Amino acid sequence: MDMSYGEKSAWVSLVTMGAAYAWYFSKYGPALAAGELVFGDIFGALIGLVILIVIVEVILHVALGLDIARSGADAEVTGDERDALIEVRANSISSYVLGAGAITGIFCAALQTPVVTAHVLLLSLVAAETVKLVTQLVYYRRGI
């Protein structure tokens, strides 16, 4: 089964984001759990990580676009009703994860340090985006 542009794009985003944040949380997670992390220590790393994610995503999506242009399937990039439906359903499901993370962040703000609260919110954003991308991939594979 050939993958659509939307499915390839979801794979690119999932692998890029997954690798980047897996590195980030494995590097800074132990210090965060031990309460030894200061926001100033990680601010530069977090900004650099976001910039790296953007650069890698742009390069890989341009490569996907060039591959499609070379094959002559221009309509595939814009998507169709199926792509729109998959995106809406995936966004709907991921919004529950983001909402739960926001509520957890509110409780963290009352009970924890600002650094822990910021990381709980970051983790909830990453988890929501991961759920969205995995849901999209499942729907593409199921043929919805």
C-alpha positions in Angstrom: 0.0 0.0 0.0 1.4 3.4 -1.0 1.5 6.1 1.6 -0.2 9.4 1.0 1.6 12.7 1.6 -0.3 13.1 4.9 0.8 9.8 6.2 4.4 10.4 5.2 4.2 13.8 6.9 2.9 12.3 10.1 5.7 9.7 10.1 8.3 12.5 9.6 6.8 14.6 12.4 6.5 11.6 14.8 10.0 10.4 14.3 11.6 13.9 14.5 9.6 15.0 17.5 9.9 11.6 19.2 13.7 11.5 18.8 14.2 15.1 19.9 12.1 14.9 23.0 13.2 11.4 24.0 16.8 12.9 24.0 15.7 16.0 26.0 13.7 14.1 28.7 16.4 11.4 29.0 19.1 14.1 29.5 17.2 16.5 31.8 14.6 14.2 33.3 16.8 12.7 36.1 17.9 16.2 37.3 14.3 17.3 37.1 13.1 14.4 39.2 15.9 15.0 41.7 14.8 18.7 42.0 18.2 19.9 40.9 17.1 21.5 37.6 17.1 25.3 37.3 15.3 26.9 34.3 18.3 28.9 33.3 20.3 25.6 32.9 17.9 24.3 30.3 16.5 27.4 28.5 19.2 27.4 25.8 18.9 23.6 25.3 15.1 23.9 24.9 15.3 26.8 22.4 18.1 24.9 20.5 16.0 21.8 20.4 12.9 23.6 19.0 15.1 25.2 16.3 16.6 21.9 15.4 13.1 20.3 15.2 11.9 23.1 12.9 15.0 22.8 10.6 14.8 19.0 10.4 11.0 19.1 9.7 11.4 21.7 7.0 14.2 19.8 5.3 12.3 16.5 5.4 9.0 18.0 4.3 10.7 19.8 1.4 12.2 16.4 0.4 8.7 14.8 0.6 7.3 17.7 -1.6 10.1 17.3 -4.1 9.5 13.6 -4.3 5.8 14.1 -5.0 6.6 16.8 -7.6 9.0 14.5 -9.3 6.3 11.8 -9.5 3.8 14.3 -10.9 1.1 13.8 -8.2 0.6 17.5 -7.2 -3.0 16.9 -6.0 -1.7 14.6 -3.3 0.0 17.4 -1.3 -3.2 19.4 -0.8 -5.1 16.4 0.5 -8.7 15.5 0.2 -11.8 14.9 2.4 -10.3 11.8 3.9 -7.2 13.7 5.0 -9.3 16.4 6.5 -11.5 13.9 8.3 -8.4 12.1 9.7 -6.9 15.3 10.9 -10.2 16.4 12.6 -10.6 13.0 14.4 -6.9 13.0 15.5 -7.1 16.5 16.8 -10.3 15.7 18.7 -8.7 12.7 20.4 -5.4 14.6 21.2 -7.4 17.5 22.8 -8.4 15.2 25.7 -4.7 14.5 26.3 -3.8 18.2 26.2 -6.7 19.0 28.5 -5.6 16.4 31.0 -2.1 17.8 30.8 -3.3 21.3 31.4 -5.3 20.3 34.5 -2.2 18.5 35.8 -0.2 21.6 35.1 -2.6 23.7 37.1 -2.2 21.3 40.1 1.6 21.3 39.6 1.6 25.1 39.6 0.0 25.0 43.1 2.2 22.2 44.4 5.5 22.2 42.6 8.3 24.5 41.4 7.9 26.5 38.2 10.5 24.3 36.5 8.5 21.2 37.2 5.3 22.9 36.1 6.9 24.0 32.9 8.0 20.4 32.2 4.6 18.9 33.0 3.1 21.4 30.5 5.8 20.6 27.9 5.3 16.9 28.4 1.5 17.3 27.9 2.1 19.2 24.7 4.5 16.4 23.4 2.1 13.7 24.5 -0.9 15.4 22.8 1.0 15.8 19.6 2.2 12.2 19.8 -1.3 10.9 20.3 -2.5 13.1 17.3 0.2 11.7 15.0 -0.2 8.1 16.1 -4.0 8.4 15.7 -3.5 9.8 12.2 -1.2 6.9 11.3 -3.7 4.4 12.6 -6.5 6.0 10.6 -4.4 6.1 7.4 -3.6 2.4 7.9 -7.2 1.5 8.6 -8.3 3.3 5.5 -10.6 5.8 7.1 
